[in-house]
Structure formats: structure tokens, C-alpha cells
Amino acid sequence: MNNVTKNWIASSNYDMQTAKAMFETGRYLYVVFICHLAMEKMLKALLSQKYPQDIPPKIHNLLTLAQKAGIKPPDNLKDFFLRIDNVSVVTRYPEDMRALAKDFNKESAKLILSETRKILKWLKQNLKLEK
């Protein structure tokens, strides 16, 4: 595995630790944002492994990154890709912080954290397949 790929993986793992810390301190909007970021970085790890001569694109759409990496999430994970892509945008550019705080409470953040862990596990399995 090349160093660029290792760096993307390390950065994704670091982000998941940050998401957990944000959850533990009640900063639920950041859980959503950081979980999306961790998934994005793991997809970029796949891209850097598959295309070591290229820099992964500077985009945030998870399904587009997965497509570029040549992987297709199973239907049960694909729905979450779409959902977190959509909610991540509103956490990046909030129009109404109070409304967002109600939407992203402890329960929803816990679910997002759990689903993100499943996705990252699946993505890491794809990394191993690419060897």
C-alpha cells in the first residue's frame, strides 16, 4: 500500500475518533459533518490506491467518489450514502442552527456514527480487495 493511501486511511481514522469525541461532548452537528468527512477520505484512499499517479478529485459527493473508485455500495449502504451526502451539506452551511440542533440530536447522531462505522468497514474491505 502506498504512503498516500496510508495517509488517507490514517486521516479517516482520526476523523472517526473526532466524531466519537464530538458525540461524547454533545456536538451532534459535527458528528454528521465529521462522519461524512471520514467516509470521503476513505473513498479517496481507495482512489489513491487504484490510481496512484492521480490526486483524488476535490469533491465531496460520496456516490460520485465511489463510482470513480469503481465500487458500488450495496443497496442498504447506498441509501445511507445518499442521506449523509444530503445532510452533510446543511451542516456545512447552516441556515438555522436551532432547527439543525433539533434535527441532529443524540439519537440521530448515534445512528449516523453507527452507520458510518459500517460503511468504513465495507470500504476497508474494498481496499484489501484492491491489493
C-alpha positions as a LaTeX table, in Angstrom:
\begin{tabular}{lrrr}
\hline
Residue & $x$ (\AA) & $y$ (\AA) & $z$ (\AA) \\
\hline
Met1 & 0.00 & 0.00 & 0.00 \\
Asn2 & 1.42 & 3.38 & $-0.97$ \\
Asn3 & 2.04 & 6.20 & 1.51 \\
Val4 & $-0.66$ & 8.45 & 0.05 \\
Thr5 & $-3.27$ & 5.73 & 0.61 \\
Lys6 & $-1.98$ & 5.12 & 4.14 \\
Asn7 & $-2.28$ & 8.85 & 4.85 \\
Trp8 & $-5.91$ & 8.97 & 3.66 \\
Ile9 & $-6.72$ & 5.96 & 5.86 \\
Ala10 & $-4.99$ & 7.50 & 8.89 \\
Ser11 & $-6.85$ & 10.76 & 8.32 \\
Ser12 & $-10.19$ & 8.94 & 8.06 \\
Asn13 & $-9.45$ & 7.03 & 11.28 \\
Tyr14 & $-8.51$ & 10.28 & 13.01 \\
Asp15 & $-11.79$ & 11.82 & 11.87 \\
Met16 & $-13.76$ & 8.92 & 13.32 \\
Gln17 & $-12.04$ & 9.46 & 16.66 \\
Thr18 & $-13.03$ & 13.12 & 16.37 \\
Ala19 & $-16.64$ & 12.19 & 15.54 \\
Lys20 & $-16.74$ & 9.99 & 18.64 \\
Ala21 & $-15.35$ & 12.85 & 20.76 \\
Met22 & $-17.94$ & 15.23 & 19.30 \\
Phe23 & $-20.69$ & 12.73 & 20.14 \\
Glu24 & $-19.44$ & 12.36 & 23.71 \\
Thr25 & $-19.47$ & 16.13 & 24.19 \\
Gly26 & $-22.90$ & 16.64 & 22.62 \\
Arg27 & $-21.68$ & 18.42 & 19.46 \\
Tyr28 & $-24.04$ & 16.42 & 17.25 \\
Leu29 & $-23.88$ & 18.60 & 14.13 \\
Tyr30 & $-20.17$ & 17.98 & 13.99 \\
Val31 & $-20.73$ & 14.23 & 14.30 \\
Val32 & $-22.61$ & 14.37 & 10.99 \\
Phe33 & $-20.03$ & 16.58 & 9.31 \\
Ile34 & $-17.03$ & 14.57 & 10.51 \\
Cys35 & $-18.61$ & 11.21 & 9.69 \\
His36 & $-19.14$ & 12.39 & 6.12 \\
Leu37 & $-15.54$ & 13.58 & 6.02 \\
Ala38 & $-14.25$ & 10.22 & 7.28 \\
Met39 & $-16.17$ & 8.40 & 4.56 \\
Glu40 & $-14.97$ & 10.83 & 1.91 \\
Lys41 & $-11.35$ & 10.29 & 2.94 \\
Met42 & $-11.68$ & 6.52 & 2.91 \\
Leu43 & $-13.08$ & 6.72 & $-0.62$ \\
Lys44 & $-10.12$ & 8.88 & $-1.56$ \\
Ala45 & $-7.86$ & 6.20 & $-0.05$ \\
Leu46 & $-9.44$ & 3.74 & $-2.47$ \\
Leu47 & $-8.90$ & 6.13 & $-5.35$ \\
Ser48 & $-5.26$ & 6.74 & $-4.41$ \\
Gln49 & $-4.67$ & 3.00 & $-4.21$ \\
Lys50 & $-6.36$ & 2.30 & $-7.52$ \\
Tyr51 & $-4.85$ & 5.30 & $-9.34$ \\
Pro52 & $-1.58$ & 6.07 & $-7.52$ \\
Gln53 & $-0.44$ & 8.52 & $-10.19$ \\
Asp54 & $-3.53$ & 10.73 & $-9.75$ \\
Ile55 & $-4.65$ & 13.06 & $-6.98$ \\
Pro56 & $-8.20$ & 12.18 & $-5.86$ \\
Pro57 & $-10.73$ & 14.77 & $-7.05$ \\
Lys58 & $-11.54$ & 17.63 & $-4.69$ \\
Ile59 & $-15.22$ & 16.78 & $-4.48$ \\
His60 & $-17.43$ & 15.75 & $-1.58$ \\
Asn61 & $-20.15$ & 13.60 & $-3.17$ \\
Leu62 & $-19.73$ & 10.09 & $-1.80$ \\
Leu63 & $-21.54$ & 8.23 & $-4.55$ \\
Thr64 & $-19.52$ & 10.03 & $-7.21$ \\
Leu65 & $-16.29$ & 9.14 & $-5.39$ \\
Ala66 & $-17.42$ & 5.51 & $-5.07$ \\
Gln67 & $-18.25$ & 5.42 & $-8.77$ \\
Lys68 & $-14.82$ & 6.85 & $-9.66$ \\
Ala69 & $-13.23$ & 4.19 & $-7.43$ \\
Gly70 & $-15.16$ & 1.52 & $-9.31$ \\
Ile71 & $-17.18$ & 0.31 & $-6.35$ \\
Lys72 & $-20.91$ & 0.15 & $-5.88$ \\
Pro73 & $-22.31$ & 0.19 & $-2.37$ \\
Pro74 & $-24.93$ & $-2.46$ & $-1.65$ \\
Asp75 & $-28.47$ & $-1.08$ & $-1.51$ \\
Asn76 & $-28.59$ & $-1.00$ & 2.30 \\
Leu77 & $-25.45$ & 1.18 & 2.36 \\
Lys78 & $-26.28$ & 3.19 & $-0.76$ \\
Asp79 & $-29.27$ & 4.75 & 0.99 \\
Phe80 & $-27.00$ & 5.96 & 3.78 \\
Phe81 & $-24.51$ & 7.40 & 1.27 \\
Leu82 & $-27.32$ & 9.48 & $-0.22$ \\
Arg83 & $-28.67$ & 10.50 & 3.16 \\
Ile84 & $-25.38$ & 11.62 & 4.66 \\
Asp85 & $-24.45$ & 13.45 & 1.46 \\
Asn86 & $-27.66$ & 15.45 & 1.76 \\
Val87 & $-27.44$ & 16.19 & 5.48 \\
Ser88 & $-23.75$ & 17.00 & 5.37 \\
Val89 & $-24.43$ & 19.99 & 3.14 \\
Val90 & $-26.78$ & 21.58 & 5.66 \\
Thr91 & $-24.27$ & 21.07 & 8.47 \\
Arg92 & $-21.57$ & 22.78 & 6.37 \\
Tyr93 & $-23.77$ & 25.74 & 5.52 \\
Pro94 & $-26.40$ & 26.04 & 8.25 \\
Glu95 & $-29.23$ & 28.47 & 7.71 \\
Asp96 & $-30.92$ & 27.83 & 11.04 \\
Met97 & $-28.74$ & 26.44 & 13.82 \\
Arg98 & $-31.66$ & 25.89 & 16.19 \\
Ala99 & $-33.58$ & 23.81 & 13.67 \\
Leu100 & $-30.49$ & 21.78 & 12.87 \\
Ala101 & $-29.82$ & 21.16 & 16.55 \\
Lys102 & $-33.32$ & 19.68 & 16.84 \\
Asp103 & $-32.86$ & 17.51 & 13.74 \\
Phe104 & $-29.45$ & 16.23 & 14.79 \\
Asn105 & $-29.93$ & 15.17 & 18.36 \\
Lys106 & $-28.18$ & 12.47 & 20.35 \\
Glu107 & $-30.23$ & 9.65 & 18.84 \\
Ser108 & $-29.75$ & 10.69 & 15.20 \\
Ala109 & $-26.03$ & 11.33 & 15.75 \\
Lys110 & $-25.63$ & 7.90 & 17.34 \\
Leu111 & $-27.28$ & 6.28 & 14.32 \\
Ile112 & $-25.07$ & 8.23 & 11.90 \\
Leu113 & $-21.96$ & 7.22 & 13.84 \\
Ser114 & $-23.02$ & 3.57 & 13.77 \\
Glu115 & $-23.85$ & 3.58 & 10.05 \\
Thr116 & $-20.60$ & 5.34 & 9.24 \\
Arg117 & $-18.66$ & 2.61 & 11.04 \\
Lys118 & $-20.41$ & 0.00 & 8.86 \\
Ile119 & $-19.58$ & 1.92 & 5.69 \\
Leu120 & $-15.94$ & 2.37 & 6.70 \\
Lys121 & $-15.66$ & $-1.35$ & 7.42 \\
Trp122 & $-17.06$ & $-2.11$ & 3.96 \\
Leu123 & $-14.73$ & 0.42 & 2.33 \\
Lys124 & $-11.71$ & $-1.07$ & 4.12 \\
Gln125 & $-12.69$ & $-4.49$ & 2.80 \\
Asn126 & $-12.65$ & $-2.97$ & $-0.69$ \\
Leu127 & $-9.17$ & $-1.60$ & $-0.01$ \\
Lys128 & $-7.95$ & $-5.11$ & 0.79 \\
Leu129 & $-9.53$ & $-6.44$ & $-2.42$ \\
Glu130 & $-7.67$ & $-3.85$ & $-4.48$ \\
Lys131 & $-4.20$ & $-5.14$ & $-3.50$ \\
\hline
\end{tabular}
